[in-house]
């Protein structure tokens, strides 16, 4: 469910589907777009805790705040079964909502990653989320509105599209990391307090 207090939205666009994922599905001769919301979303910390164990269910923060413990986020999308002759041709992940804090820097990059860990073992997925195949990225800026107004989107690359097609009828998972940060600052986070 969406947290209306923070007007958080998530979708994946597949044809390109809305954290949504927007997915473009091609079935000759006509393509159509579909919006998928994540079935599961959250974060995992570098010491193995999750948003659920920390009492922040469904929050999807990346980065760190007032500690040396970092967070990486994840999104599990149920990819529909494709009809014979159909394939996903493009996809866009869009995220909005939450708090952005970039002390000591102006802009940073959020990188999207493939994740092979199942949701039942998400507490052990920290390393999996920040390694392997990259699916795309987007920039965040300290000048962006602090609380959830800006929408961030990334068109997913050919590796992601191939993995989505292979995941038809199953879960497709995306992880997110905030790029190298300076531990001398107290807060370095995106999508905090999303609920």
Secondary structure, DSSP 8 states (H G I E B T S, - for coil): ---TTTT--EEEEE-----BEEEEEEETTEEEEEEE--SEEEEEETTS-BTTTTT-TT---EEEESSS--EEEEEEEE-----TTEEEEEEEEEEE-SEEEETT-SEEEEEEEE--S-GGGGGG-HHHHTSS-EEEEEEEETTS-SBS--EEEEE--HHHHHHHHHTTTSEEEEEEEE----TTSSEEEEEET--
